[in-house]
Amino acid sequence: MWHLVHEYTHEPSASSYGLEAAQKLGLDPLQVFKTLIAVVDGKHCVAVVPVSSQVSLKALAKALGGKHAAMADPNDAMRITGYVVGGISPLGQKKLLPTAIDEMAMEWETIFVSAGKRGFDVEVKPSDLMQLTQAVLADIAV
C-alpha cells in the first residue's frame, strides 16, 4: 500500500488536533480526516470524517446496521485503540472495529489521517484505507 508519513510540530494547547494538522501541513481541512470512536448498539466502532466536520451519530448507526449511536468515552477510546485522543489512527488499532468512512474521502486522490501519534499524519489513498479497515463508505459527516 502506498503511503507517506508527514510530521509537524504539535502544539499541546491546540483546541482542535485535526484542524491543527491541516493548518500545519498546509492542507484543505476537507482532505484531512479525524478518527472518532463511537458506540453503536453497545459495540465500539470507528467513524472517519473530515476534521472540519462532525459525525452524524444517526447516519453512523445506519451505515453500520445499527439503531442507536453515541460517542465513546475518551478513556475507553484510548484503551480500545491503543492510541491517545488526538492521535487515534484508523490503522493499526489493537482490534479491527467496524468502520465507516465519510464518502467525501472519495473526492480526493489521497487523504490524511492520524499516523497514531499527535504530530504525525499518514497520507493514503481512500480506497486503500477502506480495504485495510474493511470500512463501509457512507454519508456520515455533517
N, C-alpha and C positions, 0 to 999 in steps of 0.2 A: 504494500500500500504506500503510495506516495504521500509524504507529509513533510512539513517544515516547521521547526520549533522557533518561536520568536520570544525574545526576552525583553523585558522592560523593567525599569525601577519602580517597584510598588511602593506607594505611599500609604502607611498604616492608617492615616487619617482620612483616606478616600471614603466618600459616602456611598459610592457605587463601584464595586470592583470591576464589573463588566464595562461600564462607561469609561472608567479609568483606562482599561486595556485598550479600548477603541481609540481614545484620545492619544495615549502614549504611542500607539503603533500607527497613528495617522490613518485610521480606517473609518469607513462609514459604520455607524453603530448598528445598522441593519445587517452587516456582514459578520459581526461578532455575536456569538451566541452564548447564553448562560445556561448552566446545567442546574436544574432545580429538582429537589427530591420531594415527592408528594406521596400521599396515601390514597389509593383508590380501592374502595370496598374492603378496607382493612389491610391491604397489601401495598408495600412500598413500590414506587415506580419512579421513572425519570422523565422530566419534561425538558426539552432543549428548545429555547426560544431566543429571538434577538434580544440583546441587552437593553435596547430601548423600549422593550415591550414587557407586558405582564403575561402570565399564563392564565388562560380561562380554565378554571377548575372544572366547569361543566363540560367544556369541549374535551378536556383531557380525559375525564371519566368516560365519555362517549367513545373517544378514539381507542381507549384500551378495553372497551367492552364492559365498563362498569356503570354504576348509577350515581355514586357519591365520591367526591374527591375533596381533600384538604391538604394544605401544605404540611410537610413533615416537621417535627421538632428539629431545630438545627443540631442539637446534640445527637439525636438519632441519625440524622443525615451523615454526620461525620463518622459515627460508629459503623454504620452500614456500608458506606462507600470507602472508608479508609482515607478520605481527604478532608481538609479543613474547609469550612464555609468560605467562599470566595476563591477557592481553588479546586472545587469539585469538578472533575472531568467526567464526561460520559464514557470515557475509555478506561480500561484497567481497574474497574471497581472490584471490590472483594467478591462480589456476586453479580452475575448478569441479571439486571432488573428489567421488567417490562419498560420499554422506552418509546416515547413519542417525540418526533422532531417536527417543528413547525414547517409547513410547506414553503414558507418564504426562503428556506435554505436552498431550494432548487433554483432560485433566481440567480444564484452565484455559481461561478466555476469552482471557487473554493470558499470555505467559511473558516472562521477561527473559533476554537473552543478552548477552555482551560486545559492546560497540559498537566494538571494535578498539583500545582503549587502557585500561589499568588506570585505574579510577575512573569509567568510563563504561559503562553498560548501556543496551541498547535494548529497549523493551517492544514486542512484536509478537504478532499472532495466530498460533497454531501452524500453522494452515492456510496462512497467507501464507509463513511460514518454510519450510514443506515445499515450496511451489510455487517459491519463489525459489532454493532449494538443490537442487531436484529430488530431495528426500530420500525414503527409504522410512521407514515407521513400523514400529517393532519393539520388542519387549520386550528391551532391551539393558542395562538398569540392574540392579545388584544392591546 
